[in-house]
Amino acid sequence: MTSFSAFWRLTSAGWALVRADALIPREVEPLLPAPAKWAGRVLRLFAGGAARRGRAGERLAHVLEKQGPAAIKMGQFLSTRADIFGTAFADDLSRLKDRLPAFPLSVAKAEIARNLGKPLSEIYVEIGEPVAAASLAQAHPATLVDGRKVAVKVLHPNVERQVAQDSAVLRLAARLAEKLAPASRRLKPTQFVEVVIRALELEMDLRFEAAGCAELGEAMATDPYMRAPLVCWEGVGRRVLTLTWAQGVPLSDPAALQLPGLDRKALAENVTRGFLAQALDHGLFHADLHEGNLFVAAPSAITAVDYGIVGRLGSGERRYLAEILYGFLNRDYARVAKVHFDAGYVPAHQDMDAFAQALRAVGEPVFGRNARDVSMGRLLAQLFEITALFDMALRPELVLLQKTMVTVEGVARRIDPTHDLWAAADPVVRRWIGRELSPAAKARDFADEALRAIKALARLAEAPSAPPPVVVAERQHAWPLLWFLVGAATAGAAFVTGLLLARPPV
């Protein structure tokens, strides 16, 4: 896609938002500062007749639906934050999760057969009309020849072309933001957009999604919080995915929270704990946990579907995340500040004590309070001010984690308006800290380091075939040194282990 085409699409999208009064909608005018109010009034001079119909969320959903997969994804994200944007606005955007227009069953069957390379009758007894349609694909109920009920996911026709066009527009928008708004460079728009585009590209190969579902399913099975469907590998292709049928009702259905016997408090806690257990304990997590991808059953069972976006964390990021959460749980803001500096999240030239003070200003007013009494909009604005004050840049490698954390909290608070994020996170975080930072874990890490050093020395002591006399002599001297180091490392490990075990756990 040429730069001119991308610019035209970007301009067209902006004009569509203006025509629908969805860019600075009239409904939010009382909340805006004077300059934004005047800008909104000027833009409404160009609004069309559609701007006079429906609520702001309905108008925005209509525009986003026509702009392609990337815009729909943004709408799905906004719909999870009813606590910030209001319940009516979030509800109006909710249809973008799984209630978009579907393509015909005949087209889906032809695509399935072509991708799997065999007649449908060899795998399925029947395939029904679509039950859900989202930005990239739609789902059909089906029955396998062995009698199992399954869901068959099929990509939309021409979705690859749409994503390529969206990607070009996103890249252009990021470049324009960096040029026209220098303050945005701290947020690294170009790198952020590349993370989003890469996630979209991976979503368009359903074989990767099948692998992600299987891997995350194994991780989820170690805890009671969340489950994944089983992959039916005989029904998997690049554009087709077959999973066992998810039990329960999609959380995007208003009836889901009215199920008899549903424990909303436990359900909200399972959403938060399920995500954190995945990220901390396993280093991978479902990165698209909006209501359309969560099926619930009484009293608090959750099955997650749609594994097109799987986030991953290295051991360092997992440790930083756990220590930051642990510090907040204990209201140890100095520790939280130090972890931020150790991780490089805050530039080294900043004042660590001042940063700890800023964190206290954010944490204390919300700690332990009922979620109904906390304004998430105000809290996010305060956090953004702090990141700017301390020159904190966006970390592209953590984009999916941050986005998913915001989504998960929004979903949990919508299930249970009194949801306490910190109380829900507490057992998972403390379990990780107790396991990974315990004396036994530290002794294990020390032993691992000693073993790596010994192996490195052994490689150095090994001589090539037919070595010259000088090398043979060096090797003869190397072995006593090597065994001395082995003994010293072993004794040192035993000594450190004894010291650590004598200390109380963290």
N, C-alpha and C positions, 0 to 999 in steps of 0.2 A: 504494500500500500504506500503510495507516494505521500510526501509531506503535505502537499496541497490537499489530497483527499482526506488525510487525517485532520488537517485544519478545518476543512469543510464540515466533517462529521462533528468535530468538537464545537464549532460555531452553531451547527444545526441543533445539537443537544442543548446548548445554552439558550438558544432561541425558543426551543420547545418548552423549557422550564419557565421562561419569561411569559410565553403565551398562556401557560397554564397557571400562572401566579403560584409557582412552586419553588421559585428561587429564593425570594424573600416574601413568603406568603403573608397575606393580610392578617391571618390569625395570630401571628407572633409579634405584630407591630407594637403592642403595649409593653413587650419585654425588651425592646431594642433601644440602644442609645440613639440620640437625635440624628446623627449622620446616616445610620442604617435605616431609620424610619423614612427619611427623605429619599434615600436611594430606592427603597421599596415602593414608595408612592410614584416615583418617576417610572420605574419598570412596569408598574400596573397600568400606565397609560397605553402600553403596547399589548396588554393581555387581551386574549380573545374571549369569545362567548363561553368557552369551556371553563374559564376561570371563575365564572359565576355559579358553577354547578359543583356540588360535592364539597367534602372537607379537604383540608390541605393534604392529608395522607392519601386520600383517594386520588387526588390530582397528581401527586408525586408518583404514586404507584403506576398510574396510567402512562406517564412519561417514561419512567425507568423500564417498564416492560417492553417498550418499543426501541430502547437504546441498545439492547443486546445483553449477553451474559454478564459482563463485568458490572454494568449498571444494576442489573437484577441482584447480583451478589451484594452490592452496597445496600440496596433496599432491604435485603434479608437481614443484614447486620443491624441496620437502624431499627428494624422491627423487634429486636430483642430487648431494646432499652426503653420500655414503657415508663420506667421510673425517671428517665431524663426527658423524653419527648411527649409523654402523656399516653394514656391507655388508648384513646381513640385513634391517635396517629399511628401507634404501633399496630393496632388491629387492622387498620386500613392497608398497611403494608404487608400484613401477614400472608395474603394470598400469593405473594411472590415466592413464598417458601415451597409450595407444592400444588398450587391451584392455577397454574398458567394454562393457556390453550394447548391441547395435545394434538399430535399428528395422528392420522388414521391407523387403525389396527393392521390393515393390510400392508401398509408401508413398514410398520414395525416387524411383522412376520417375515417379510422379504429381507429386511436388514439382518434379522437374527439368523435366518437360514444361510445367507451369503457369508456372514462372519464366522459361523461355526462350521461351514463347509460340509453340511450334511442335511438331509431332510429333517424337518421339525419333528416328525413322528418317531424318529429314533431317540429323541430326548424327552419330548413333552407329549402328554396326552391331550392337553388343551392349553390355550393361552387366551386370557380374557381381555376385555377393554381396559384402557389405562385407568389407574386409580389415583395417580399423582403425576404432575408434570412440573418441572422446575426449570432452572436456567439452561442446563446443558442436556438433560435427559428426562425420560419419563419411565414410570414403572407399571408393569402389568402383572396381575395375578396369573399363576400357571400351576399345572400339576405335572410332575415328572412321571415317567413310565413306571417307576417303583412306588408311586402313590404319594410321595411327599409334596406338600403344598409349598410353592416357592414364589419369589418375586423376581421378575426378569426386568432388568434395567437396560434401556436402549438409548443411545445418543440421538439427539435431534439431527435430521438431515442438514448438511452444510454448516454444522456447528463449528467446525474447524475454521472455516472462512470467517465466520462472525467473530470468533475469538481473536484471529489474526488482525482483523480490523479494529477491535477493541484495544488490542495491545498497542497498535500504532497510535491510537488516540491517547492512551494513557501515557505513553512515552513522550508524546508532544506536550501534553498537559504538564508533566513533570518538568520538562525543560523550560517551558514558559514560566512556571512557578519559580524556578530557580533564578531566571533572568529578571522577572518583573517584581518579585518579592524576595529580596535578599534575606529577610528574616527567616524564610522557609528553608534555607539551606541547612540550618541546624537539624531539620527533620529529614534531610537526605531524600527528597522526593524521588529522584531518579533510582536510587537503590531500593527504596520502598516499592516502587512500581515494578521493578524487575523481580522482586520476591513474589508479588501478586501474579505477574504474568507466568512465572515458572510454575506456580501452583495451578493455574488454569491449564497450562499445557499438560501437566501430569494428569489432571482430571479427565482429559480426553482420551486416555488409554485405560480402558477398564480392566485390563490385565494387572496393571499396577494397583488399582483399587482392590481387586480380589486378593492380591498379596498383602496389602495393607490391612484388609479386614481379617485375614487369617492370622497375621502377626499380632495385631491388636487384640483379637479375640483370645489368643493364648495369654496375653498380659492381663486382660480383664478377668479371666477365669480365676486368677489368684486372689481376687477380692470380691465381696458381695455387692458392690455398688452398681455395676453396669455390665451388660452382656452384649455380645455381637452375634449376628446370625452366622450360620455355617456356610462356607463357600461350596457350591456345586460345580466342581471344576470342569465337568463335561459340558457345562453351559456357559463357559467363559471365553470371550474373544476380545479383540481390540475395541469393539464398539458394543459389546454385549456382556452383561454380568448376571449370573443367576445365584441367588442366595436363598436359604431357607426363609420361610415366611416369618416376619417379626410379630410376636404376640403382643396384643394390647391395642391401644388407640393412639394415633399420632398426637403429640402434645399440641400441635397446631390446631387441632379440632377443639372448639370451645367446650365440647362435652367431656373432654378428657379429665378435666379437673373436677368433674361432678360424678366420677365413677363411685359406686357404692364401696365403702370400706377403704377409700384412698386416704393415706396418711400424707398430707401435703408437706408437713414439716420434714418427715423422713425422706420424702421424695426429693425435696430441694437439697437436703444434705447429701443425698446420693449423687446428685448431679455435680456438686462441687467436689466431693471427695473422690468420685470416679475420675474426674479430670486430673486432679492433683496426684492421685495414686499412679495414673498412667505416666504423667510427666516426671515425677520425682523417682519412682521406683523402677521405671522401665526406660525412661528417656525417649519415649515416643507417645503421642497423644492424638486423639481425634480432634482435628482443627476446624471443624465445621459443626459445632454442637448447637445449632438453632433448633427451635421447637419442631420444625418439619422433619428433622432427622432423629427425633427421639420418640419412641413408642413406650407408653406407660401402662401398667396393670397394677391393680390393688394387691397388697397395700402400698408398696413403694418400689416395684420392679421397673427397671429401665432397660430397653434394648435400643442401642444406637445403630443407625444405618447410614449409608453414604460415606464411604471411606476414601473419597477422591482426594481429600487433603489430609495428609498425616504429617504432623509436626515432629521434629526430632531435636533433642537436646544432648549436648556432650556432657561428660562427667563434670566439667567445670561449671557449666551453666546450671546443671542440676544442683550442685552444691551451693552456688550463689543464691539460687531461687529459694532453696530450703532455709538457708541461713537468714535471708532477708525476711521471709515469712515468720521464722522462729523468733527473730528479733522483735518484730511487730507484736507477735503473740505475747511476748514477755515485756513489751513496752520498753525495750532496750534500744533506744534510738541511736545511741553511740555505736552500738554493734552494727545496726543497720547501715549507718553512715560509713563505717569502716569497710563493710562488705562492698558497698557501692564504689568506694575508692580502690579497693583491692581488685575488683573486677574491671576497673577502667570505665565504669559507667559515668563517673564524675571526673573531669580533668584534674590531674594531680595538683595544679596550681591553686585550686579552690580551697577554702577553709573548711576542714572536716567538722569542726565544732559548730560552725554556723550552719552547715548542712544538716547536722543532727538536730539543731534547734528548729530548722524549717520542717523537718520530718515530724517533730513533736507537735508543731502547730497544726499539721494535717491529721496526725493520728489521734491525738487526745480527744478532740471534739466528737469523734465518731466511734471510739472504742467502746464496745459493750452496749451501744445504744440500739434501740429498735430501728430497723431499716426504714420504717415509715417516717421516722424523725430525721432522717439523713437525706439531704439534697445531693444526689449524685452529680447533677449538673454543676452545682457550686463546688463540690469536691474535685471533680475533674478539672474545672477551671483553675482551682488553686494548685493542683499538681502540675498543670501546664505552666503556670507562672513560675513555679519552683524550678522546673527543668530549664526554663529560659534564664532565670536568675543565676543558676549555677552552670550555665553553658553546657547542658547535657544534650548530646546528639542522639538521634534515633539510632538504634542498633538493628540493622537489617536482619541479622540472624535471629533476633528475638521477636520479629514482627508477628509471626503466627502465634507465638505464645501469648503476647500481649493482647492481640485481637481476640484470641480464644478465651482468655481470662475475663475480658470485658463481656463477651457474649455469655459465658457460663454464669457470671454473676447476675446478668440481666434475666436469664432464663430462670435461675433459682429464685430471684426476688419476685418474678411474676407468678411462680408456683406458690410461694409463701411470702407475702409482703413483709413478714417479720423476720425473714431469713437473716441470720447473723453469719456473715462470711467467715469471720475469724473463728467463731466457735465450731463451724463446720470443718474448717481446715485443720484445727488443732490436732486431732488424733493422727491424721496422716503425716503432718509435718513432724510431730514429736516422734512418731515411729521411725521416720527416716533419720532424724537426728540421732536417736538412740542407737540405731543400727550402724550408721555410717561414720559417726563421730565418737563412738564408744571407745573405751580403752582397747578392747579386742580388735576393733577395726583399725585403730592406729597401729597396733602391733602388727597386724596383717599387712598394712601398707609399708611399714618399715621392713618387714621380711621380704616383701615383693621387691623393694628397692635394692636390698642386699643381694637377692638372687639375680637381679638384672646386672648388678655390678660384677658379681662372680662370673656370670656367663661372658660378660665383656672381657674380663681378664683372661678367661680360659681361651677365648678366641685369639687374644694377643699372644698367649703362650704357645699356641700351636704353630709349629714351624712348617714351611713348605717341604715338598718331597726333595730329597738329596740336598739338605741345607749345607751351606758352607760351614767350616769349623767354628767360626766366630758365633754364628747363629745357634749352633748346637750348644755351645757353652752358655749363651744367654738363656736358652730354653732350660738348661739344667739348673741355672740359678733362678729361673722364673717359677718353677714348680714349688720349691719351698716357700717362696713369697706368696704364691697363690693359696697354698694350704694354710699358711698363717692368716691370710685375709679371710679365708673361709671360717677358720676357728674364731677369729676376732668378731666377724659379722654375726656368727651364731651366738657367741657369748653376749655381744651387744644387744642382739634381739631379745635374748632371755632377760637381760637386765632391764631393758626398757619396758618389756612386757610386765615384769614384776612391779615396776614403778607405776605403770598405767593402771594395772589391776588393783593397786592399793588405793587409787583415787576413786571417788564416787563418779558414776557416769554423768554425762552432760544432761 
